[in-house]
């Protein structure tokens, strides 16, 4: 599913910081890790990821350094800074509060259940099915 640019724009910095909090990575590796950790829901192309990384670096939230990769090709490795970790903690708390509020508006409760509905796994992805069936 492709998300509207503005919707993804708000969550992209926090998910990139979260992935980098698990260890330093180069851009393509980060993009793959994000897609894998999100179950394929979140994908960032080069045109989105690299400007975002440069912006995070300019703000002092990530640090970058060039190193030779396994193929002797130089790669730019990114890591989260102490300032980035502080920002991540604040943004995660805000995101969790926002998510809780949106779930209440949508009628989704803390256990993932929806009033009158239940979650059923199909093809490894959750979907909504009426419990009235």
HELIX and SHEET records of a PDB file:
HELIX    1   1 UNK A    5  UNK A   20  1                                  16    
HELIX    2   2 UNK A   27  UNK A   37  1                                  11    
HELIX    3   3 UNK A   46  UNK A   58  1                                  13    
HELIX    4   4 UNK A   82  UNK A  106  1                                  25    
SHEET    1   A 3 UNK A  25  UNK A  26  0                                        
SHEET    2   A 3 UNK A  74  UNK A  80 -1                                        
SHEET    3   A 3 UNK A  62  UNK A  68 -1                                        
SHEET    1   B 2 UNK A 117  UNK A 122  0                                        
SHEET    2   B 2 UNK A 125  UNK A 130 -1                                        
END                                                                             
